C-alpha cells in the first residue's frame, strides 16, 4: 500500500496552491541559519495556527 501524506495547513498556507507551498518549502530549506531566523521573525504569530482539522 502506498503511503499517503496530507499537508497540514496553517492560516498562513491555507490559500496557497500546492506549487506555492512546495516553492516555499524549497526556499526555506535552502536558507542559512540567519536567513531562517529573519524569516521566522517576519511571520505574524496570530496567522500561524492550524486551519481546519488539527491532527498529526
Backbone as a printed PyTorch tensor [residue, N CA C, xyz], in Angstrom:
tensor([[[ 0.8510, -1.1740,  0.0000],
         [ 0.0000,  0.0000,  0.0000],
         [ 0.8960,  1.2370,  0.0000]],

        [[ 0.6110,  2.1720, -0.8550],
         [ 1.3970,  3.4000, -0.9550],
         [ 1.0800,  4.3090,  0.2250]],

        [[ 2.1310,  4.9010,  0.7630],
         [ 1.9480,  5.8230,  1.8810],
         [ 1.4070,  7.1470,  1.3590]],

        [[ 0.3570,  7.6320,  1.9830],
         [-0.2240,  8.9090,  1.5840],
         [ 0.1490,  9.9580,  2.6180]],

        [[ 0.5120, 11.1170,  2.1480],
         [ 0.7870, 12.2120,  3.0650],
         [-0.2220, 13.3130,  2.8090]],

        [[-0.6260, 13.9450,  3.8800],
         [-1.5920, 15.0320,  3.7770],
         [-0.9570, 16.2500,  4.4270]],

        [[-0.9000, 17.3430,  3.6930],
         [-0.3470, 18.5660,  4.2490],
         [-1.2680, 19.0860,  5.3430]],

        [[-0.6680, 19.4810,  6.4510],
         [-1.4160, 20.1630,  7.4960],
         [-1.2320, 21.6470,  7.2360]],

        [[-2.3150, 22.3050,  6.9140],
         [-2.2470, 23.7080,  6.5190],
         [-2.3940, 24.6230,  7.7220]],

        [[-1.7730, 25.7750,  7.6190],
         [-1.9050, 26.8060,  8.6420],
         [-2.7050, 27.9590,  8.0550]],

        [[-3.0150, 28.9170,  8.9030],
         [-3.6820, 30.1220,  8.4110],
         [-2.8150, 30.7970,  7.3530]],

        [[-1.5000, 30.6630,  7.4870],
         [-0.5600, 31.2840,  6.5530],
         [-0.5580, 30.5770,  5.1950]],

        [[-0.7080, 29.2470,  5.1870],
         [-0.5810, 28.4820,  3.9400],
         [-1.9070, 28.0090,  3.3520]],

        [[-3.0130, 28.2590,  4.0200],
         [-4.2990, 27.6910,  3.5870],
         [-4.7370, 28.1250,  2.1940]],

        [[-4.3400, 29.3140,  1.7700],
         [-4.7600, 29.8070,  0.4580],
         [-3.7040, 29.6110, -0.6170]],

        [[-2.6080, 28.9420, -0.2740],
         [-1.5390, 28.6920, -1.2490],
         [-1.8500, 27.4410, -2.0620]],

        [[-1.4100, 27.4480, -3.3050],
         [-1.5200, 26.2470, -4.1290],
         [-0.4400, 25.2660, -3.6800]],

        [[-0.5820, 23.9840, -4.0150],
         [ 0.4780, 23.0240, -3.6830],
         [ 1.8370, 23.4500, -4.2470]],

        [[ 1.8300, 24.0520, -5.4150],
         [ 3.0810, 24.5050, -6.0270],
         [ 3.7130, 25.6280, -5.2130]],

        [[ 2.8820, 26.5400, -4.7200],
         [ 3.3930, 27.6450, -3.9020],
         [ 3.9610, 27.1240, -2.5820]],

        [[ 3.2790, 26.1470, -1.9790],
         [ 3.7880, 25.5660, -0.7280],
         [ 5.1070, 24.8460, -0.9690]],

        [[ 5.2040, 24.1290, -2.0820],
         [ 6.4440, 23.4300, -2.4170],
         [ 7.5830, 24.4290, -2.6370]],

        [[ 7.2910, 25.5200, -3.3210],
         [ 8.2950, 26.5610, -3.5650],
         [ 8.7690, 27.1700, -2.2390]],

        [[ 7.8340, 27.4190, -1.3310],
         [ 8.1840, 27.9650, -0.0250],
         [ 9.0430, 26.9770,  0.7630]],

        [[ 8.6790, 25.6880,  0.7300],
         [ 9.4630, 24.6750,  1.4340],
         [10.8800, 24.6080,  0.8880]],

        [[11.0190, 24.6950, -0.4250],
         [12.3430, 24.6680, -1.0400],
         [13.1470, 25.9050, -0.6400]],

        [[12.4990, 27.0540, -0.6730],
         [13.1680, 28.3070, -0.3000],
         [13.6780, 28.2310,  1.1400]],

        [[12.8370, 27.7590,  2.0450],
         [13.2060, 27.6700,  3.4570],
         [14.3190, 26.6480,  3.6660]],

        [[14.2640, 25.5420,  2.9560],
         [15.2890, 24.5100,  3.1390],
         [16.6650, 24.9670,  2.6720]],

        [[16.7220, 25.9820,  1.8160],
         [17.9970, 26.4910,  1.3140],
         [18.4970, 27.7180,  2.0770]],

        [[17.7890, 28.1240,  3.1190],
         [18.1790, 29.3170,  3.8750],
         [19.3120, 29.0110,  4.8500]],

        [[20.1220, 30.0350,  5.0800],
         [21.1330, 29.9330,  6.1320],
         [20.4220, 30.0750,  7.4760]],

        [[21.1400, 29.8070,  8.5460],
         [20.5410, 29.9190,  9.8720],
         [20.0560, 31.3460, 10.1370]],

        [[20.8420, 32.3270,  9.7240],
         [20.4660, 33.7310,  9.9300],
         [19.2460, 34.1020,  9.0810]],

        [[19.2060, 33.6540,  7.8310],
         [18.0520, 33.9290,  6.9610],
         [16.7940, 33.2820,  7.5250]],

        [[16.9380, 32.0670,  8.0530],
         [15.7970, 31.3610,  8.6280],
         [15.2790, 32.0980,  9.8620]],

        [[16.1810, 32.6000, 10.6750],
         [15.7850, 33.3670, 11.8610],
         [15.0030, 34.6150, 11.4470]],

        [[15.4930, 35.3360, 10.4420],
         [14.8020, 36.5330,  9.9510],
         [13.4290, 36.1770,  9.3850]],

        [[13.3570, 35.0760,  8.6300],
         [12.0930, 34.6300,  8.0450],
         [11.0770, 34.3220,  9.1450]],

        [[11.4960, 33.5760, 10.1440],
         [10.5870, 33.2180, 11.2390],
         [10.1050, 34.4490, 11.9890]],

        [[10.9890, 35.4040, 12.1890],
         [10.6110, 36.6250, 12.9050],
         [ 9.7040, 37.5290, 12.0780]],

        [[ 9.6550, 37.3210, 10.7710],
         [ 8.8210, 38.1610,  9.9100],
         [ 7.3670, 37.7010,  9.8670]],

        [[ 7.0910, 36.4990, 10.3530],
         [ 5.7330, 35.9580, 10.3020],
         [ 4.9010, 36.4490, 11.4780]],

        [[ 3.6430, 36.6720, 11.2250],
         [ 2.7040, 37.0870, 12.2600],
         [ 2.2410, 35.8420, 13.0180]],

        [[ 2.5770, 35.7090, 14.3060],
         [ 2.2110, 34.5050, 15.0520],
         [ 0.7100, 34.2520, 15.0970]],

        [[-0.0940, 35.2950, 14.9920],
         [-1.5430, 35.1130, 15.0190],
         [-2.0570, 34.4100, 13.7670]],

        [[-1.2720, 34.3830, 12.7090],
         [-1.6760, 33.7200, 11.4720],
         [-1.0030, 32.3660, 11.2960]],

        [[-0.3820, 31.8540, 12.3340],
         [ 0.3640, 30.6110, 12.1890],
         [-0.3670, 29.3980, 12.7550]],

        [[-1.5700, 29.5770, 13.2760],
         [-2.3100, 28.4500, 13.8190],
         [-2.7840, 27.5210, 12.7190]],

        [[-3.1800, 26.3210, 13.1180],
         [-3.6790, 25.3510, 12.1540],
         [-5.0020, 25.8200, 11.5730]],

        [[-5.2780, 25.3740, 10.3580],
         [-6.5250, 25.6950,  9.6810],
         [-7.2510, 24.3890,  9.4360]],

        [[-8.5000, 24.2980,  9.8480],
         [-9.2680, 23.0830,  9.6180],
         [-8.9210, 22.0210, 10.6420]],

        [[-8.8270, 20.7790, 10.1880],
         [-8.5870, 19.6410, 11.0600],
         [-7.1770, 19.6840, 11.6330]],

        [[-7.0870, 19.5380, 12.9470],
         [-5.7850, 19.5050, 13.6000],
         [-5.4700, 18.0620, 13.9500]],

        [[-4.4360, 17.5400, 13.3440],
         [-4.0310, 16.1750, 13.6620],
         [-2.6230, 15.9360, 13.1870]],

        [[-1.9900, 14.9740, 13.8170],
         [-0.6520, 14.5780, 13.3940],
         [-0.6030, 13.0790, 13.4180]]])
